[in-house]
Amino acid sequence: MGLARLLQLFADQVHFDQEAHSHDGHELGWPSLSRRGHGANSELEALWAVPRPASRKLSSFLVDAKPEASGASGASLAKHHDKEADAVTKSEPGVSLYNPENRTIFLVAAPITVMLAAFFEYSAKYRLAETDLSAPLPKVIEAAEKEEEASSLKSAMKVLEPYVAGPTSLKCAGYAAAHVALLGVGLYVDLALTQWNGVFWTALQNHQSKQFYSLLWDFAIITGVTGFVGTYSDYLNGMWHLHARDHLTRHFNQLWVGSGAMCMMRQCEEQVDNPDQRIDQDVDEFVSSTRELFFGGLGSVVRLAIYFPILLRSAPAPLLGFVLVWPIFGAVVTHKIGRSLIPLSLAGESANANFRSELVHARDKAESLALMQAGPHLAQSLQERFEVMKRVSYAEFDVAKFLNFFKMMYEEYGTVVPFVLLAPAYFTGALDLGKLMQLRMIVERVSQSLTFPVAAYEQAVGWRVAANRLAALQAQAAAVGPPGPGSPPNPPPNGADGWALRAVALAVKTPQGRTVLDNINLEVAAGERLLVVLPASAGKSLLLRALAGLWSHVSGSIEKDPDATFVQGFDFPPLSLRQLLCYPQAPQGDVELALHMVDLAPLLANHPPDRVSQWEELLSLEQQQRLQLARVLLRGPRLAVLDEPLASLPDKDACGLLAQLPPETSLLTFSRSRRLAPAHGRVLELPAQLETWTQVPAEEEKRKPLSRPRRLAKKAAE
């Protein structure tokens, strides 16, 4: 509500009070009473009068009037009060007064409203919701409750620790100091405006036009300064928010992506869902809510320290008791109603993320899904995920409904009751309008401080949800630790007498505990070419991940050259051809030569090296495999580990391409057949019983036909 509107309303109120205390154009003097309204029958200390305004226009208060003193009898005053009471429903043009008939309307409307609410709760809601509200809550809520139970305030503080106690601590402290300084300026301005209000409304009531205009100039100056301070305070807060979000996002990116935990976490029995959403949205919510809650609470404490002593000296005992008891009542009831919002909000975040993940999958795999004619099934799956979202949302609505109703009633009565408790002192003249408004503002400031837990409860729920989700992500990423059995601090150099990879007593299991490979002893010497042959579903892909350190269900010892490249599948983000060949390193080397070596030179004619494309969709399977080998040739690592490389190429072509690897590059290849044996110096075969390794001399393998795997040759012989 603007200042002009406030002036008009209180001008009408003051005029009404002047009429109530006047008779035949003269006004009675108001007795000066004690602070708590005692001494109503004491002698009049001063008589002052003002001419009766001709209308209830605001302009009548802006005219300097000559005071006239006169008296009136109590009987005349009572008679005049009765006349005003009879005329309360009549209003002059431009003035709207309360109509007492509204009381009857609302008395009739109250039971109707209750009946309509009951009808909606027990009937209409179930028909309009388009979901089964009586069905059990989804399992996602159970998972959220477990996640909430496992969290604590200490774990939330650990989420914040990398920012406030890390390399950015000094800059964080600088932002915090600036915020505290601006908070102090805001509190000083608030105190000045509280004092200004008391003088301003008193000047308005007493028709002191000179002081009135002077105070308006003060108001313009104060608001001008606070406008600049508030603008740059918001800008500085935005800078702080981005700084904190930036460094916390870096921390979680490194924790999840940089350390390889993104792969290891998928192997946990209870996975943390949607880490991407937690890093994107929850970090943002956590940063903003942490700052607002902390400094909101700090401001409430300081404001309480400023205003509560003033209230203690000037407020009536009933008002003081109300101000102290009302916030406690509100905090207890609010928490009792809203405490279930935390797991429900957690479940809602998970349900929304699962739905979005399904949409992203449909977008990224659109062609494959369309070829499989999976559209109807996908649409049904998406709707099922959305139904979970709806059920969780309605559960949140049911809790928020009661919480919002209580908060609305709490705020309304918290605003009116102080006026009710101050009214006797005002009506008896112990308080003038200025003191009433000033005391009311003091009560409002103290109440805002004490009721901060109630006002900020929903924001605190959002903060707790974000903190819980980030704490769970941080805990699980830290629990999987450095991916797999790590390399030694100083591995032996790759030389003529050294080795490139060594695995001792290696055992690989599934996440469910089933042993896939056991007691594996493997060594690749420097510059050696080793082919490992495993049947389908024998665990060669798991073995490759274990050697790369990306499988957590493994035991034994693994040591490998740090300059190693692992190739499995073809899955890259949209990149240019030059970036793709060097990914994840910066583009370097002769791209054209690498493509020419794998017979992909024609790609340059149709796809310029710097054009960004989605190569998984543009290239055939054979081209993808050739491009993967070109990446290895361009990088030139000391160790290359390949999973079914060049499977789409003829045997002779595949062996010819592998032979182009430089002699200093050690090669470990996993395959289901021996077709690549001519390009390797040694072959290891895993028999069907999955217990021992069989070593086959490379010379014997080279005498076998290259075009047919061993099992097919055996079948043909039969």
Buried (B, 14 or more C-beta within 10 A) or exposed (E): EEEEEEBBEBBBEBBBBBBBBBBEEBBBBBBBBEEBBEBEEEEEEEBEBBBBBEEBBBEBBBEEEEEEEBEBEEEBBEEBEEEEEEEEEEBEEEBEEEEEEEEEEEEEEEEEEEEEEEEEEEEEBBEEBEBEBEEEBBEBBEBBBBBBEEBEEEBBEBBBEBBBEEEBEEBBEEBBEBBBEBBEBBBEBBBEBBEBBBBBBBBBBBBBBEBBEBBBEBBEEBEEEBEEBBEEBEEBBEEBBEBBBBBBBBBBEEBBBEBBBBBBBBBEEEEBBBBBBBBEBBBBBBBBBBBBBEBBBEBBEBBBEBBBEBBEEBBBEBBBEBBEEBBEEBBEBBBEBBEBBBBBBBBBBBBBBBBBBBEEBBEEBEEEBEEEEBEEEBEEBBEEBBBBBBBBBBBBBBBBEEBBEBBEEBBEBBEEBBEEBBEBBBEBBBBBBBBBBBBBBBBBBBBBBBBBBBBBBBBBBBBBBBBBBBBBBBBBBEEBEEBBBEBEEEBBEBEEEBBBBBBBEBBBBEEEEEEBBBEBEBEBBBBBBBBBBBBEEBBBBBBBBBBBBBBBBBEBEBBBBEBBBBBBEBEBEEBBBBBBBBBEEEBEBEBEEBBEBBBBEEBBEEBEBEEEBEBBEEBEEBBBBBBBBBBBBBBBBBBBBBBBBBBBBEBEBBBBBBEEBEEEBBBBBBBBBBBBBBBBBBBBBBEEEBEEBEEBEBEEBEEBEBEBBBEEEEEEEE
